[in-house]
Amino acid sequence: MRVARLVVFTHLDHDLRDGASRQFTCSAAEARRHAHQVGTPILIADITPALAGGYVAQGILSGFRPHGAAGALALVEDIRAFPQDIPFQEPPPAAESLAELADDLFERIIAQARPAPDVDEAFSPYLPTAPQNAFAAQLARRQNRRCCFSDVKTNRGEAFIIRPLALGGTWNIGNFLFLDPEPGALFANFAWTIGPRLEILIDAYAVTSDIADTVNRAGMLAIADSMIATLDRTAIAWHREHFFQRLRT
């Protein structure tokens, strides 16, 4: 199933602060339609009357709650305001609502708001994008900033994707791990992976002893209880298969 690219159209009554959480009005039908999108990036667009309006921020859709007889509230966390508003390319709806955007438009808005660094395209499926950075903030909070590889608190943790989008992965928080850059880069290159019981499997020839010595002493993926249920087991199985495939070559 395709992962929808979402936008919430709202009447903003005050500035959005980075890292803030907000509730936005939508219909109960929209909440039901997009309930499976919890954990995915979402854009915030200002449609306040008498203003030019535009796309103003991005965040992570964290859930829904009922609101009134036929309404709902979309809960958005880890909001990151854009340096400047991105103008609408088509007339927006007049009423507050939750909607889907075409993939190419969503990506253009993100790129325009936060230009991506000049990186080697060969590694781009694993390098952070703006929505990926939003996932990193949410994962850091849920993990209490503890690296999933070492179970040690870190201020350098990033969201590393398990199965890249170009290779069948999805924009879902369960398809990401919170890792320090060193074990994260090794994970992206299949130098270690995750077993079916969440045990950490290491290629001793590809991982230096310094890094291997930092692995969680329990030998298991150090993942918060709140994250286990949403962990993408299909993506992990894919990564594990490619880990063993690399060992065989």
C-alpha positions in Angstrom: 0.0 0.0 0.0 1.3 3.4 -0.9 2.2 5.7 1.9 0.2 8.9 1.5 2.0 12.3 1.6 -0.2 14.3 4.0 -0.8 18.0 4.5 -3.1 19.6 7.1 -4.7 22.9 6.0 -5.3 25.1 9.0 -6.0 28.7 10.2 -2.9 29.5 12.2 -3.4 32.0 15.0 0.2 32.1 16.2 3.7 31.2 15.2 4.8 27.6 15.3 7.8 26.8 17.5 10.4 24.2 16.5 9.8 21.0 18.5 6.3 22.0 19.4 3.2 19.7 19.3 -0.1 21.0 18.0 -3.7 19.7 17.3 -5.3 20.5 14.0 -8.9 20.2 13.0 -10.0 17.6 10.5 -13.1 15.5 9.9 -13.7 12.1 11.5 -13.7 10.6 8.0 -10.3 12.0 7.3 -9.0 10.6 10.6 -10.3 7.1 9.8 -8.9 7.3 6.3 -5.4 8.2 7.4 -5.2 6.4 10.8 -2.6 4.0 9.3 -0.4 7.0 8.5 0.5 7.7 12.2 4.2 8.1 12.4 4.7 9.6 9.0 5.8 13.1 8.0 3.1 15.7 7.4 3.2 19.3 6.1 1.3 22.2 7.7 -0.3 24.8 5.5 -1.8 28.1 6.6 -5.0 29.0 4.8 -6.0 32.0 7.1 -8.3 34.3 5.2 -6.8 37.6 3.9 -3.3 36.1 4.0 -1.3 34.8 1.0 -0.8 31.6 2.9 1.4 28.7 2.0 3.2 25.7 3.4 4.7 26.8 6.7 6.1 23.8 8.5 6.5 20.0 8.7 6.0 17.6 11.6 5.2 14.0 12.4 1.6 12.8 12.5 1.4 11.2 16.0 -2.3 10.3 16.2 -6.0 11.4 16.2 -8.6 12.1 18.8 -12.4 12.7 18.4 -13.6 16.3 18.5 -17.2 17.1 18.4 -20.0 15.2 16.7 -18.4 14.5 13.4 -14.9 16.0 13.8 -11.4 15.0 14.9 -8.1 16.5 15.8 -4.9 15.5 14.0 -2.0 15.4 16.5 1.3 16.6 15.1 4.6 16.4 17.0 8.2 17.6 16.4 7.1 20.6 14.3 9.8 22.3 12.3 8.9 25.7 10.9 10.2 26.6 7.5 12.5 29.6 7.2 9.9 31.1 4.9 6.5 30.2 3.6 6.3 28.1 0.4 3.5 29.6 -1.8 0.6 27.4 -2.9 0.8 26.2 -6.4 -2.9 25.6 -6.6 -5.8 27.3 -4.7 -6.0 25.6 -1.2 -9.3 24.5 0.3 -11.3 27.2 2.2 -12.0 24.9 5.2 -9.6 23.3 7.6 -8.9 19.7 6.5 -6.4 16.9 6.1 -5.5 15.9 2.6 -3.0 14.0 0.4 -0.3 15.6 -1.8 1.2 14.2 -4.9 4.6 12.7 -4.1 6.5 15.0 -6.5 4.9 18.1 -5.0 5.6 17.0 -1.4 9.3 16.4 -2.3 9.5 19.8 -4.0 8.1 21.6 -1.0 10.6 19.9 1.3 13.5 20.6 -1.0 12.5 24.2 -1.4 12.2 24.7 2.4 15.3 22.8 3.4 17.7 22.4 0.5 19.5 19.0 0.7 23.3 19.0 1.1 25.5 18.1 -1.9 26.0 14.4 -1.3 27.2 11.4 -3.3 24.0 10.1 -5.0 25.2 6.5 -4.5 24.6 6.8 -0.8 21.6 9.0 -0.9 19.0 6.3 0.0 20.5 6.2 3.5 21.4 9.9 4.1 19.0 12.1 6.2 16.4 14.2 4.5 14.2 16.9 6.2 11.4 14.4 7.0 14.0 11.9 8.2 15.4 14.6 10.6 11.9 14.9 12.0 11.8 11.2 12.6 15.2 11.5 14.4 13.7 14.0 16.9 10.8 11.7 17.6 13.0 8.6 17.9 15.4 10.5 20.2 12.5 11.3 22.6 11.1 7.8 22.6 14.5 6.2 23.0 15.5 8.7 25.7 18.4 9.4 23.4 19.8 5.9 23.7 21.4 4.4 20.6 19.7 1.2 19.5 23.1 -0.5 18.9 24.9 0.4 22.2 22.1 1.3 24.6 24.2 4.4 25.5 22.8 7.9 25.6 24.0 10.1 22.8 23.6 13.6 21.5 24.7 12.7 18.0 22.0 10.1 17.2 20.3 10.1 13.8 17.4 8.3 12.2 18.8 5.6 10.0 16.4 3.9 7.6 16.2 0.1 7.6 14.9 -0.4 4.1 15.4 2.6 1.7 12.4 4.0 -0.1 13.9 3.3 -3.5 14.2 -0.4 -2.5 10.7 -0.9 -1.3 10.8 0.8 2.2 8.1 3.1 3.5 8.0 6.5 5.3 7.0 5.1 8.7 8.8 5.5 12.0 9.0 1.8 12.3 11.3 1.7 9.3 14.0 3.7 11.2 16.5 3.1 14.0 18.0 5.7 16.3 21.7 5.2 16.0 25.0 6.9 16.5 26.7 7.8 13.2 29.3 5.1 13.4 27.1 2.1 13.9 24.5 3.8 11.7 26.8 3.9 8.7 27.8 0.3 9.3 24.2 -0.7 9.5 23.5 1.1 6.2 26.4 -0.9 4.6 25.1 -4.3 6.0 28.1 -4.7 8.4 25.6 -5.7 11.1 21.9 -6.5 11.2 19.0 -7.6 13.4 18.0 -11.2 13.9 14.4 -12.5 14.1 14.5 -12.2 18.0 16.0 -8.7 17.7 19.5 -10.0 18.4 22.3 -8.0 16.9 24.3 -10.0 14.3 27.8 -8.6 13.4 30.2 -9.3 10.6 33.4 -9.3 12.6 35.5 -8.6 9.5 33.5 -5.5 8.6 33.2 -3.9 12.1 36.2 -2.6 14.0 36.9 -3.9 17.4 36.3 -0.4 18.9 32.7 -0.4 17.5 32.1 -4.1 18.2 33.0 -3.5 21.9 30.2 -0.8 22.1 27.4 -3.3 21.2 24.6 -3.5 23.8 25.8 -6.0 26.5 22.6 -7.9 26.2 23.4 -8.6 22.6 19.9 -7.4 21.6 18.6 -4.4 19.8 18.2 -1.7 22.5 14.8 -0.5 21.5 12.2 1.2 23.8 9.1 -0.9 24.7 7.0 1.8 23.0 8.8 1.2 19.7 8.7 -2.6 19.5 5.1 -2.8 18.4 5.6 -0.4 15.5 9.0 -1.8 14.4 8.8 -2.8 10.7 9.6 -6.5 10.9 9.4 -6.9 7.1 12.0 -4.2 6.6 14.2 -5.9 9.2 13.9 -9.2 7.4 14.8 -7.5 4.2 17.9 -6.0 5.8 18.9 -9.3 7.3 18.6 -11.1 4.0 20.9 -8.5 2.4 23.4 -8.8 5.3 23.7 -12.6 4.6 23.7 -12.0 0.9 26.7 -9.7 1.3 28.5 -12.4 3.4 28.0 -14.9 0.7 29.6 -12.8 -2.1 
